[in-house]
Amino acid sequence: MNTIESLIDTLHHEDLHNRRHPSVFDENETYDMLIIRLPVVMNIHELDVTSFGFIITEEASYFFNALTQKLEILSKRFDGPYRIIDEKLDNVLRAFQAYEDEISTLEESLYSDKKQQNFMDGWLKLKRDIVRIERVMLKATAVLNDMVIHYESSENFPLNHYADLHEHCERLHRSAALQLAKLDYLFNFYTTRTTEKMNRLIFLLTIISAVFLPLNLVVGFFGMNTSGLPLTEGPDGTSSVVSGMLLILFVILSGMIIWRNKIDYTKK
């Protein structure tokens, strides 16, 4: 164990100890270093990323144990790293299903026109996590591809095994990209519907203003504290003003109904 420790460059030691080091495949004369950074999904509300480091020599391979801070020799040169990475990827694929279910639930609630509580908070959380997963898996896929190209001509290299790992990474990356596209669509749908509701509210307020503005002008005119106002001397002044206001209201409402029917007919 001391021998392999002494072979590794100091900078590579630092890379192995860094639990968030980006995925990388580094070729050297006496050994190669593979670091794969993968998402770790504890639950739908907690996402982290962790790097898993390996040292591969001509005779064996070693896994850097983050708990003991030491390199541990694996049973087989290529099969050892494969089994560790495969287990971690399977965990990520299973955990990612929770994000897909959460987005499907969000989509169904939007289509059913249910009132949304804290839509933007949930949307931003999902967007942030899946963007992170997509970015991490893109790099991991490229690094695994570099490793396969480097070792594919080596004897006893399980090409099919590592091709399967590469396919898993690509699948997770594609799934993350698909969910991001779906989130963007849901955001556009939500903002469009919100804008439509706002437009309806503004239209209603405009109708109310259009109806009562002329009436306010009439009330304001006859409410002036001046002499010589019409209809102030006669006994039927109040009833005449009220009748006039009702006539104005009738004309305005009739005009609006005709205008609305004309718009509906044009749309048809």
GIRAGI-V331191 format. One record per residue. PHI is phi in whole degrees, 0 to 359 (NA if undefined). D_CENTER is the distance of its C-alpha to the mean C-alpha in whole Angstrom. Layout:
phi:PHI d_center:D_CENTER
phi:PHI d_center:D_CENTER
This chain:
phi:NA d_center:45
phi:297 d_center:46
phi:296 d_center:47
phi:294 d_center:43
phi:297 d_center:42
phi:286 d_center:45
phi:285 d_center:44
phi:278 d_center:40
phi:295 d_center:40
phi:300 d_center:39
phi:296 d_center:36
phi:291 d_center:35
phi:301 d_center:36
phi:297 d_center:33
phi:297 d_center:30
phi:294 d_center:31
phi:283 d_center:31
phi:281 d_center:28
phi:286 d_center:25
phi:237 d_center:22
phi:293 d_center:24
phi:299 d_center:22
phi:298 d_center:23
phi:201 d_center:27
phi:236 d_center:30
phi:245 d_center:33
phi:269 d_center:36
phi:224 d_center:39
phi:290 d_center:43
phi:257 d_center:44
phi:199 d_center:40
phi:240 d_center:36
phi:247 d_center:33
phi:241 d_center:30
phi:237 d_center:27
phi:244 d_center:24
phi:261 d_center:21
phi:232 d_center:19
phi:290 d_center:16
phi:236 d_center:17
phi:259 d_center:16
phi:286 d_center:18
phi:201 d_center:16
phi:296 d_center:13
phi:255 d_center:13
phi:216 d_center:14
phi:236 d_center:14
phi:221 d_center:16
phi:234 d_center:17
phi:223 d_center:21
phi:260 d_center:24
phi:240 d_center:26
phi:255 d_center:30
phi:225 d_center:32
phi:243 d_center:36
phi:241 d_center:37
phi:251 d_center:41
phi:289 d_center:44
phi:253 d_center:45
phi:207 d_center:42
phi:225 d_center:38
phi:226 d_center:37
phi:248 d_center:34
phi:277 d_center:33
phi:275 d_center:33
phi:292 d_center:31
phi:285 d_center:33
phi:271 d_center:36
phi:60 d_center:35
phi:224 d_center:38
phi:273 d_center:38
phi:246 d_center:38
phi:290 d_center:40
phi:260 d_center:39
phi:295 d_center:41
phi:229 d_center:40
phi:299 d_center:39
phi:256 d_center:37
phi:290 d_center:36
phi:299 d_center:35
phi:299 d_center:32
phi:301 d_center:31
phi:295 d_center:31
phi:294 d_center:29
phi:294 d_center:26
phi:298 d_center:27
phi:297 d_center:26
phi:295 d_center:23
phi:294 d_center:21
phi:299 d_center:22
phi:296 d_center:21
phi:293 d_center:18
phi:298 d_center:18
phi:292 d_center:19
phi:291 d_center:16
phi:294 d_center:13
phi:300 d_center:15
phi:297 d_center:14
phi:294 d_center:10
phi:297 d_center:11
phi:294 d_center:13
phi:297 d_center:11
phi:291 d_center:9
phi:297 d_center:12
phi:296 d_center:14
phi:297 d_center:11
phi:294 d_center:12
phi:297 d_center:16
phi:293 d_center:16
phi:291 d_center:15
phi:291 d_center:18
phi:278 d_center:20
phi:63 d_center:20
phi:282 d_center:20
phi:292 d_center:20
phi:269 d_center:16
phi:256 d_center:17
phi:57 d_center:14
phi:300 d_center:11
phi:294 d_center:10
phi:297 d_center:10
phi:294 d_center:9
phi:296 d_center:6
phi:296 d_center:6
phi:297 d_center:7
phi:295 d_center:4
phi:299 d_center:2
phi:298 d_center:6
phi:293 d_center:7
phi:287 d_center:6
phi:300 d_center:7
phi:296 d_center:10
phi:298 d_center:11
phi:298 d_center:11
phi:292 d_center:13
phi:295 d_center:15
phi:288 d_center:16
phi:298 d_center:17
phi:291 d_center:19
phi:297 d_center:21
phi:297 d_center:21
phi:295 d_center:23
phi:292 d_center:25
phi:298 d_center:26
phi:297 d_center:27
phi:299 d_center:30
phi:294 d_center:31
phi:298 d_center:32
phi:298 d_center:34
phi:290 d_center:36
phi:256 d_center:37
phi:297 d_center:37
phi:269 d_center:41
phi:283 d_center:42
phi:290 d_center:44
phi:67 d_center:42
phi:282 d_center:39
phi:283 d_center:37
phi:302 d_center:35
phi:295 d_center:34
phi:297 d_center:32
phi:285 d_center:30
phi:295 d_center:29
phi:294 d_center:28
phi:299 d_center:26
phi:298 d_center:25
phi:295 d_center:24
phi:298 d_center:22
phi:296 d_center:20
phi:296 d_center:19
phi:297 d_center:18
phi:294 d_center:15
phi:295 d_center:14
phi:295 d_center:15
phi:297 d_center:13
phi:296 d_center:10
phi:297 d_center:10
phi:295 d_center:11
phi:294 d_center:8
phi:295 d_center:6
phi:297 d_center:9
phi:294 d_center:8
phi:296 d_center:5
phi:297 d_center:7
phi:296 d_center:10
phi:297 d_center:9
phi:296 d_center:9
phi:297 d_center:12
phi:296 d_center:14
phi:296 d_center:13
phi:293 d_center:15
phi:296 d_center:17
phi:292 d_center:18
phi:296 d_center:18
phi:296 d_center:20
phi:296 d_center:23
phi:295 d_center:24
phi:295 d_center:24
phi:296 d_center:27
phi:295 d_center:28
phi:295 d_center:29
phi:296 d_center:30
phi:297 d_center:32
phi:297 d_center:34
phi:296 d_center:35
phi:294 d_center:36
phi:298 d_center:38
phi:298 d_center:40
phi:295 d_center:40
phi:294 d_center:42
phi:286 d_center:44
phi:266 d_center:45
phi:297 d_center:46
phi:298 d_center:49
phi:293 d_center:50
phi:296 d_center:50
phi:295 d_center:52
phi:295 d_center:55
phi:297 d_center:54
phi:295 d_center:54
phi:295 d_center:57
phi:283 d_center:59
phi:271 d_center:58
phi:293 d_center:60
phi:272 d_center:63
phi:228 d_center:65
phi:265 d_center:68
phi:82 d_center:69
phi:289 d_center:66
phi:295 d_center:66
phi:69 d_center:67
phi:273 d_center:67
phi:267 d_center:71
phi:283 d_center:71
phi:288 d_center:71
phi:255 d_center:68
phi:295 d_center:66
phi:295 d_center:63
phi:295 d_center:63
phi:292 d_center:63
phi:295 d_center:60
phi:298 d_center:58
phi:297 d_center:59
phi:297 d_center:58
phi:294 d_center:55
phi:295 d_center:54
phi:295 d_center:55
phi:298 d_center:53
phi:298 d_center:50
phi:296 d_center:51
phi:296 d_center:51
phi:296 d_center:48
phi:295 d_center:46
phi:297 d_center:48
phi:298 d_center:47
phi:292 d_center:43
phi:294 d_center:44
phi:297 d_center:46
phi:295 d_center:43
phi:293 d_center:40
phi:296 d_center:42
phi:293 d_center:43
phi:294 d_center:39
phi:297 d_center:38
phi:293 d_center:41
phi:295 d_center:40
phi:296 d_center:36
phi:292 d_center:38
